[in-house]
Amino acid sequence: MGKLRPLTESDLPLLLDWRNDPAINRYMFNQRPIQLAEHIKWFCRAAQDQKYTLLVYENNGAPLGHVNFTEKPDSGIAEWGFYIAPDAPRGTGSGMCTAALRMAFLEIKLRKVSAQVLAYNERSLHLHQKLGFQQEGVLRDHHFDGSHYHSIHCFGLLAHEWQSNSGTQK
Ligand SMILES: CC(C)(COP(=O)(O)OP(=O)(O)OC[C@H]1O[C@@H](n2cnc3c(N)ncnc32)[C@H](O)[C@@H]1OP(=O)(O)O)[C@@H](O)C(=O)NCCC(=O)NCCS
């Protein structure tokens, strides 16, 4: 079982390799390759802004994935995003997301975690359902990737829903 720790500047080159890998990038809303300077700028800005929680998931010291929460000011509601190392073993996403939800509800004390998932991202759709998220709607043809339109599935998980079905996830 891995654990989460804060993202640091020394993680950025590795994180950028994962983020720009075609196996990861194709499921992101912004699929333009990201440059290191832009990536560092994003980190420096986000690290100083309390609405962001930026995390690395690791097992025995080996980084395996990244999770972030972006909280709407003074609401206790955050949208999350995540990706794993392209060569991470099967089950990494489930372990990482389970640990991240535990942190979200028990440590950050959020009331709700929400997500937006591109309709063709079957693994993420399945993962959100498995983690107990409710599908709250579908934004039809709501994302244009430069050549095609894609629908977006909106998910939400409330703290009390997580509490009541997290017996096996805690
Ligand atoms: C989404 C992601 C984090 C999942 O990580 P992972 O390590 O592959 O996930 P797991 O191995 O824990 O599998 C999650 C579930 O998806 C299932 N799954 C795997 N491939 C699947 C597919 N093609 N279609 C549907 N379900 C699939 C697995 O069987 C597992 O479910 P189960 O436990 O009921 O068997 C990872 O694939 C990733 O980083 N993708 C790119 C970035 C991304 O999509 N981020 C989320 C944006 S919303």
The ligand as an SDF file (V2000), in Angstrom:
LIG
                    3D

 48 50  0  0  0  0  0  0  0  0999 V2000
   -7.2910    6.4650  -14.6250 C   0  0  0  0  0  0  0  0  0  0  0  0
   -6.0300    5.8420  -13.9930 C   0  0  0  0  0  0  0  0  0  0  0  0
   -5.5530    6.6930  -12.8170 C   0  0  0  0  0  0  0  0  0  0  0  0
   -6.3980    4.4520  -13.4990 C   0  0  0  0  0  0  0  0  0  0  0  0
   -5.2270    3.8800  -12.9400 O   0  0  0  0  0  0  0  0  0  0  0  0
   -4.9680    2.3030  -13.0630 P   0  0  0  0  0  0  0  0  0  0  0  0
   -3.7790    1.9530  -12.2280 O   0  0  0  0  0  0  0  0  0  0  0  0
   -4.9480    1.9690  -14.5000 O   0  0  0  0  0  0  0  0  0  0  0  0
   -6.2650    1.7800  -12.3670 O   0  0  0  0  0  0  0  0  0  0  0  0
   -6.5240    0.3380  -11.7770 P   0  0  0  0  0  0  0  0  0  0  0  0
   -5.5490   -0.6790  -12.3130 O   0  0  0  0  0  0  0  0  0  0  0  0
   -6.6150    0.5140  -10.3090 O   0  0  0  0  0  0  0  0  0  0  0  0
   -7.9370    0.0080  -12.4240 O   0  0  0  0  0  0  0  0  0  0  0  0
   -9.0570    0.7440  -12.1510 C   0  0  0  0  0  0  0  0  0  0  0  0
  -10.2520   -0.0290  -12.6240 C   0  0  0  0  0  0  0  0  0  0  0  0
  -10.4250    0.1750  -14.0280 O   0  0  0  0  0  0  0  0  0  0  0  0
  -10.6350   -1.0990  -14.6600 C   0  0  0  0  0  0  0  0  0  0  0  0
  -10.1990   -0.9730  -16.0410 N   0  0  0  0  0  0  0  0  0  0  0  0
   -8.9680   -1.1310  -16.5540 C   0  0  0  0  0  0  0  0  0  0  0  0
   -8.9810   -0.9150  -17.8810 N   0  0  0  0  0  0  0  0  0  0  0  0
  -10.2620   -0.6030  -18.1970 C   0  0  0  0  0  0  0  0  0  0  0  0
  -10.9410   -0.2720  -19.4050 C   0  0  0  0  0  0  0  0  0  0  0  0
  -10.2790   -0.1930  -20.5570 N   0  0  0  0  0  0  0  0  0  0  0  0
  -12.2670   -0.0250  -19.3550 N   0  0  0  0  0  0  0  0  0  0  0  0
  -12.9580   -0.0750  -18.1950 C   0  0  0  0  0  0  0  0  0  0  0  0
  -12.3640   -0.3830  -17.0110 N   0  0  0  0  0  0  0  0  0  0  0  0
  -11.0470   -0.6480  -17.0250 C   0  0  0  0  0  0  0  0  0  0  0  0
   -9.8140   -2.0310  -13.8280 C   0  0  0  0  0  0  0  0  0  0  0  0
  -10.2280   -3.3820  -14.0400 O   0  0  0  0  0  0  0  0  0  0  0  0
  -10.1320   -1.5330  -12.4380 C   0  0  0  0  0  0  0  0  0  0  0  0
  -11.3950   -1.9460  -11.9970 O   0  0  0  0  0  0  0  0  0  0  0  0
  -11.5940   -3.2180  -11.0480 P   0  0  0  0  0  0  0  0  0  0  0  0
  -10.7740   -2.9520   -9.8260 O   0  0  0  0  0  0  0  0  0  0  0  0
  -13.0590   -3.2120  -10.8010 O   0  0  0  0  0  0  0  0  0  0  0  0
  -11.0980   -4.3970  -11.8080 O   0  0  0  0  0  0  0  0  0  0  0  0
   -4.8650    5.7030  -15.0170 C   0  0  0  0  0  0  0  0  0  0  0  0
   -5.2580    4.8480  -16.0470 O   0  0  0  0  0  0  0  0  0  0  0  0
   -4.4090    7.0360  -15.5980 C   0  0  0  0  0  0  0  0  0  0  0  0
   -3.5640    7.7120  -15.0280 O   0  0  0  0  0  0  0  0  0  0  0  0
   -4.9860    7.3790  -16.7750 N   0  0  0  0  0  0  0  0  0  0  0  0
   -4.6000    8.5960  -17.4750 C   0  0  0  0  0  0  0  0  0  0  0  0
   -4.9650    9.8560  -16.7310 C   0  0  0  0  0  0  0  0  0  0  0  0
   -6.4310    9.8980  -16.3780 C   0  0  0  0  0  0  0  0  0  0  0  0
   -7.2800    9.3620  -17.0630 O   0  0  0  0  0  0  0  0  0  0  0  0
   -6.7270   10.5820  -15.2640 N   0  0  0  0  0  0  0  0  0  0  0  0
   -8.0930   10.7800  -14.7990 C   0  0  0  0  0  0  0  0  0  0  0  0
   -8.6790   11.9360  -15.5000 C   0  0  0  0  0  0  0  0  0  0  0  0
  -10.3850   12.1520  -15.0040 S   0  0  0  0  0  0  0  0  0  0  0  0
  1  2  1  0
  2  3  1  0
  2  4  1  0
  2 36  1  0
  4  5  1  0
  5  6  1  0
  6  7  2  0
  6  8  1  0
  6  9  1  0
  9 10  1  0
 10 11  2  0
 10 12  1  0
 10 13  1  0
 13 14  1  0
 14 15  1  0
 15 16  1  0
 15 30  1  0
 16 17  1  0
 17 18  1  0
 17 28  1  0
 18 19  1  0
 18 27  1  0
 19 20  2  0
 20 21  1  0
 21 22  1  0
 21 27  2  0
 22 23  1  0
 22 24  2  0
 24 25  1  0
 25 26  2  0
 26 27  1  0
 28 29  1  0
 28 30  1  0
 30 31  1  0
 31 32  1  0
 32 33  2  0
 32 34  1  0
 32 35  1  0
 36 37  1  0
 36 38  1  0
 38 39  2  0
 38 40  1  0
 40 41  1  0
 41 42  1  0
 42 43  1  0
 43 44  2  0
 43 45  1  0
 45 46  1  0
 46 47  1  0
 47 48  1  0
M  END
$$$$
